[in-house]
Amino acid sequence: MEITWDVAIVGGGIVGAATAMALGRHSKASVLLIEAEKDLASHQTGHNSGVIHSGLYYRHGSLKASLCITGRDELYRFCSERGVAHDPCGKIVVATRESEIPSLDELERRGRANGIPGLRRLGSGQIAEIEPHCTGIEGLLVPATGIVDYPAVTRAFAQVVSEQGGEIRTAARLLAVGKEHAGITLDTAAGTIHVRNIINCAGLQSDRVARLCGTDPGMRIVPFRGEYYVLRPASRTLVRNLIYPVPDPRFPFLGVHFTRMIDGGVEAGPNAVLAFKREGYRKRDVSLVDVASWVLYPGFWRMAERYWEMGMEETWRSCVKSAFVGSMRELIPEITTADVIRGGAGVRAQALLPDGNLADDFCMVQDRRMIHVLNAPSPAATASMAIGRTIADLAIKSFSLASRKDQPPASSRSPA
């Protein structure tokens, strides 16, 4: 079999593109990035709210914490050097009732343990100085949080990949994988590709790609749709930057919050409801195959037993606008249903374990000539450069790739 590429990366979201860029920087391998859709960043990356996370929420010592903090700073530098629009605007986390103060204390403790710069506790008057329309009894200012256009970041990563000699093929959905002694054959919608090694960064389809490759992922991707409202232009003055509630520690989601976007708009959301299609951004999007994939999975029912009450509340908010706006009013009491209209939605690839637990940290599984990135939840976009470098280092070692010494950082090279 004629080997064309040393490494093929499956998945053209921000993690796949960052991994391709890191491989080009740190190794001499020939790199091919393949994407199922006609454009990069079509799914999780392209439906991201655009927040550059600080690292506030993540357990000290976890991969999430370390990669987010390192990746955050790298991303800010990359955007500055490559001219990608971004704004380190900061955010506030607001407690609206006394019962939330212990959770706010824990967030502050965790943030300081993670070394987040500039954290500052706020009283109600200080909250009003930063966000005049927001009502809370105490808050936490997080200056390291920012906003960015993640599809633009992904395109900038892809430009670096091309400058390094890598190739990107879109509309190349993976259909089948064949293993031979000399390498691997990838049958795609754009033709057959011969490679030596594979890195699976397929996001919502990552568990299926692993199975195509003959690897048991040990988990199942269950899609959760997060729906947003947007503030009407005349109501955008209600929010200056980012306003978050104190998250409920019982649940794995952050709750409805306000995010100023890089284009000047303001989003409110998301909720978190089961999606009936892995790329199901609308309520009417249904795939029986996708539904069966989680309905027939024992781990789903164990999760449902644990979180059914939360699921009902989230579904109610999805169906009833006034209920969604009620969640917004906890932070900004003067907001009304007239101030907002339905916006877009994103689908989160949540890895679910057989025991019904949601995989919380980043997860990678190795197989012969393969690396499968099976759980890369938020803050994966923020941490993408650090994740890409981690995967590239693992690939260089596992695939016995020739390393590239003394190579300047990709973000500091001059554009072609």
C-alpha positions in Angstrom: 0.0 0.0 0.0 1.4 3.4 -1.0 1.6 5.6 2.1 0.7 9.2 1.3 0.6 10.8 4.8 2.3 10.2 8.1 -0.7 11.5 10.1 -4.3 12.1 9.2 -6.4 14.1 11.6 -10.1 13.4 11.4 -12.2 16.4 12.3 -11.8 20.0 11.3 -13.0 21.7 14.4 -10.8 23.9 16.5 -9.1 21.0 18.3 -8.3 19.1 15.1 -6.9 22.3 13.5 -4.9 23.1 16.6 -3.5 19.5 16.6 -2.5 19.8 12.9 -0.8 23.1 13.6 1.1 21.7 16.6 2.2 18.6 14.7 3.6 20.9 12.0 5.5 22.9 14.5 6.9 20.1 16.6 7.4 17.2 14.1 8.6 16.6 10.5 5.5 14.5 9.8 3.4 15.1 6.7 0.0 16.1 8.0 -3.5 15.9 6.5 -6.6 17.3 8.1 -9.9 15.9 6.9 -13.4 17.4 7.6 -16.8 15.9 6.8 -18.4 19.2 6.0 -17.6 21.7 3.3 -16.3 24.2 5.9 -14.1 23.9 8.9 -15.6 24.6 12.3 -19.1 23.7 11.2 -20.4 22.1 14.4 -19.3 22.6 18.1 -16.7 25.2 17.2 -19.0 27.1 14.9 -21.9 27.2 17.3 -19.7 28.2 20.3 -20.7 31.4 22.3 -17.2 32.7 21.8 -16.0 32.9 25.5 -12.3 32.6 26.3 -12.6 30.9 29.7 -10.3 31.9 32.6 -10.1 28.5 34.2 -12.3 29.4 37.2 -14.5 26.4 37.3 -12.1 23.5 37.0 -10.7 21.3 39.8 -7.1 22.3 40.6 -4.7 19.7 39.1 -7.2 18.5 36.5 -6.3 18.5 32.8 -9.2 21.0 32.2 -7.6 23.4 34.6 -4.0 23.2 33.5 -4.8 23.1 29.7 -7.3 25.9 30.0 -5.0 28.3 31.8 -2.0 27.6 29.5 -4.2 27.6 26.4 -6.0 30.8 27.4 -2.8 32.8 27.4 -1.5 31.2 24.2 -4.8 32.0 22.5 -4.7 35.6 23.5 -1.1 35.9 22.1 -2.1 34.0 18.9 -5.1 36.3 18.3 -3.0 39.4 18.8 -0.2 38.2 16.5 -2.6 36.9 13.7 -5.1 39.8 13.9 -8.0 37.7 15.0 -10.7 39.9 16.7 -10.9 39.3 20.4 -11.5 41.3 23.6 -10.3 40.4 27.1 -13.3 42.1 28.6 -13.7 40.2 31.8 -16.8 38.8 33.5 -18.6 38.8 36.8 -20.1 35.8 38.5 -23.1 36.9 40.6 -24.8 35.4 43.6 -28.4 36.5 43.9 -29.3 34.7 47.1 -27.6 33.9 50.4 -27.6 30.2 49.7 -25.2 30.7 46.8 -22.5 32.4 48.8 -20.7 29.1 49.8 -20.5 28.1 46.2 -19.2 31.6 45.3 -16.6 31.1 48.0 -15.6 27.8 46.5 -15.3 29.3 43.0 -13.0 32.0 44.4 -10.9 29.5 46.2 -10.6 27.3 43.1 -9.8 30.3 40.9 -7.0 31.4 43.3 -5.6 27.8 43.4 -5.5 27.8 39.6 -3.6 31.1 39.6 -6.2 33.2 37.8 -5.0 36.8 37.9 -7.0 39.7 39.1 -9.8 38.0 40.9 -11.8 40.4 43.0 -14.7 39.9 45.3 -17.6 42.4 44.8 -20.3 43.8 46.9 -23.7 44.7 45.5 -22.7 48.3 44.9 -19.5 47.2 43.1 -21.6 44.8 40.9 -23.8 47.8 39.9 -20.7 49.9 39.0 -19.6 47.2 36.5 -23.0 46.0 35.3 -25.6 48.7 36.2 -28.6 46.6 35.3 -27.5 43.5 37.2 -28.8 42.8 40.7 -26.8 40.6 43.1 -25.8 40.4 46.7 -22.2 39.4 46.1 -20.0 38.8 43.0 -16.6 37.8 41.7 -14.8 39.8 39.0 -12.8 37.6 36.6 -10.7 39.9 34.4 -9.0 37.0 32.5 -12.2 36.0 30.7 -12.7 37.3 27.2 -14.5 36.9 23.9 -13.4 35.8 20.4 -14.7 34.5 17.1 -13.7 30.8 17.3 -14.4 30.0 13.6 -12.0 32.8 12.7 -9.5 31.3 15.1 -9.9 27.9 13.4 -9.4 29.4 10.0 -6.2 31.1 11.3 -4.9 27.8 12.6 -5.7 26.2 9.2 -3.7 29.0 7.5 -0.7 28.1 9.7 -1.1 24.4 8.8 -1.0 25.3 5.1 2.1 27.5 5.7 3.8 24.6 7.4 3.1 22.3 4.3 0.1 20.5 5.7 -3.0 19.8 3.6 -6.7 20.3 4.5 -9.5 18.5 2.7 -13.1 19.4 3.4 -16.3 17.5 2.3 -14.3 14.3 3.1 -16.6 12.5 5.5 -15.0 9.3 6.8 -16.9 6.2 5.6 -14.7 3.2 6.4 -11.3 2.4 7.9 -9.1 -0.5 6.7 -6.0 -1.6 8.6 -3.1 -3.2 6.7 0.4 -4.1 7.8 2.0 -1.1 6.2 -0.6 1.5 7.3 -4.3 2.5 7.3 -6.7 3.1 4.5 -9.4 5.8 4.9 -12.4 5.6 2.6 -13.9 9.1 2.5 -16.5 10.9 0.5 -13.6 12.6 -1.3 -11.8 9.4 -2.2 -9.4 6.9 -0.6 -6.5 8.1 1.5 -3.5 6.0 2.7 -1.9 7.0 6.0 0.4 5.7 8.6 -1.4 7.0 11.7 -4.7 8.5 12.7 -5.7 11.1 15.3 -9.5 11.2 15.9 -10.8 14.7 16.7 -14.3 14.1 15.4 -16.2 15.7 18.3 -19.8 14.7 18.1 -18.9 11.7 16.0 -15.7 10.7 17.9 -17.1 7.5 19.5 -18.3 6.3 16.0 -15.0 7.1 14.4 -13.3 5.1 17.1 -15.6 2.1 16.4 -14.9 2.5 12.7 -11.2 2.1 13.6 -11.9 -1.0 15.6 -11.4 0.7 19.0 -13.9 0.4 21.9 -14.2 4.0 23.2 -15.6 2.8 26.5 -18.2 5.6 26.4 -21.0 7.0 24.3 -21.5 10.5 23.0 -24.9 11.9 24.0 -25.7 15.2 22.4 -27.1 18.1 24.5 -28.5 21.1 22.7 -27.9 24.5 24.3 -30.4 27.1 23.0 -29.9 30.8 23.2 -31.9 34.0 23.0 -30.4 37.2 21.8 -31.1 40.7 23.0 -32.7 43.1 20.6 -30.4 45.9 19.5 -32.2 48.5 21.6 -31.8 46.3 24.7 -28.1 45.5 24.4 -27.3 48.3 26.8 -28.6 46.1 29.6 -25.4 44.1 29.4 -21.9 45.5 29.1 -19.8 42.4 29.0 -20.3 38.9 30.6 -22.6 38.1 33.5 -22.8 34.6 34.9 -24.8 33.0 37.7 -23.2 30.9 40.5 -23.5 27.4 39.0 -25.5 24.8 40.9 -22.9 22.3 42.1 -25.4 19.4 41.6 -25.4 19.8 37.9 -22.7 19.8 35.2 -23.9 23.0 33.4 -23.2 26.6 34.1 -26.8 28.0 33.9 -28.3 30.8 31.8 -25.8 33.7 31.5 -25.3 36.8 29.4 -22.4 37.0 26.8 -21.5 40.0 24.7 -20.2 38.6 21.4 -17.4 39.9 19.3 -19.8 41.3 16.7 -21.5 43.5 19.4 -24.5 41.3 19.9 -25.6 39.8 23.3 -26.6 36.2 23.9 -28.6 34.9 26.8 -28.4 31.2 27.5 -28.0 28.3 27.2 -30.3 25.8 28.6 -29.4 22.1 28.2 -31.8 19.7 26.6 -31.3 16.3 24.9 -30.8 16.7 21.1 -32.5 14.1 18.9 -29.7 14.4 16.4 -26.0 14.7 16.9 -26.0 17.8 14.8 -29.5 18.8 15.7 -29.6 22.5 16.1 -33.4 22.8 15.8 -36.1 21.1 17.8 -37.4 19.4 14.6 -34.0 17.8 13.8 -34.4 14.1 14.5 -32.2 11.1 13.6 -33.6 7.7 14.6 -30.1 6.3 14.5 -28.8 8.9 16.8 -31.7 8.5 19.2 -31.3 4.8 19.3 -27.6 5.2 20.1 -28.4 6.7 23.5 -31.8 5.1 24.2 -30.2 1.6 23.9 -27.3 2.5 26.0 -27.6 1.5 29.7 -25.5 4.4 30.9 -28.2 6.8 29.5 -30.9 5.4 31.8 -28.6 5.6 34.8 -27.9 9.2 34.0 -31.6 9.9 33.4 -32.5 8.5 36.9 -30.0 10.9 38.4 -30.9 14.0 36.5 -34.5 13.6 35.3 -35.8 16.5 37.4 -33.2 18.9 35.9 -34.1 17.5 32.5 -37.7 18.4 32.9 -36.9 21.9 34.0 -34.6 22.4 31.1 -37.2 21.1 28.6 -39.8 23.4 30.1 -37.5 26.4 29.6 -36.9 25.2 26.0 -40.6 25.3 25.3 -41.8 28.3 27.2 -40.1 31.7 26.5 -41.3 33.3 29.7 -39.6 30.5 31.7 -36.4 31.1 29.9 -36.7 34.8 30.5 -37.4 34.1 34.1 -33.9 32.7 34.4 -32.5 35.8 32.8 -34.4 38.0 35.3 -32.6 36.5 38.2 -29.5 38.4 37.0 -31.2 41.4 35.3 -34.7 41.9 36.8 -35.8 44.6 34.4 -35.4 42.3 31.3 -38.7 41.3 29.6 -39.9 38.9 26.9 -40.0 41.9 24.6 -36.3 42.5 25.0 -35.2 39.1 23.5 -35.8 37.0 20.4 -34.8 33.4 19.8 -31.2 33.0 18.7 -29.1 30.0 17.6 -28.2 26.8 19.3 -25.2 24.6 19.8 -24.8 20.9 20.5 -22.4 19.7 23.1 -20.8 16.3 22.6 -21.1 14.9 26.1 -19.3 11.7 26.8 -21.4 9.4 28.9 -19.8 6.5 30.9 -21.5 3.1 31.3 -22.2 3.8 35.0 -24.3 6.9 34.0 -21.6 9.4 35.0 -20.8 12.3 32.7 -17.1 12.3 31.7 -15.9 15.5 33.2 -12.2 15.8 32.1 -10.5 15.6 28.7 -10.2 12.0 27.7 -7.9 10.4 25.1 -7.6 6.7 24.2 -4.6 5.2 22.4 -4.6 2.2 20.0 -2.1 0.9 17.6 -1.2 3.8 15.2 -4.2 5.7 16.6 -5.1 8.4 19.1 -8.8 9.0 19.9 -9.9 12.3 21.5 -13.1 11.1 23.0 -14.1 13.9 25.4 -13.1 17.5 24.8 -15.8 19.6 26.5 -15.7 23.2 27.4 -13.1 24.8 27.7 -11.7 22.9 24.7 -11.9 25.9 22.4 -10.1 28.1 25.0 -7.5 25.3 25.6 -7.2 24.3 22.0 -3.6 25.3 21.5 -2.5 23.5 24.7 -4.7 20.5 23.8 -3.2 20.4 20.3 0.3 20.5 21.6 -0.5 17.7 24.2 -1.9 15.5 21.4 1.1 16.3 19.1 3.6 15.4 21.8 1.8 12.1 22.4 1.7 11.4 18.7 5.4 12.1 18.2 6.2 9.6 21.0 3.5 6.9 20.1 3.9 7.1 16.3 7.8 7.5 16.4 7.6 10.7 14.4 10.8 12.7 13.8 10.7 15.7 16.0 11.5 19.2 14.9 13.9 21.1 17.1 14.2 24.8 17.6 11.1 25.6 15.6 9.6 29.1 16.4 6.0 29.1 17.6 3.5 28.9 14.8 1.8 32.0 16.0 4.9 34.1 15.6 5.7 33.2 12.0 5.0 35.8 9.3 1.9 35.1 7.2 2.6 33.6 3.8 
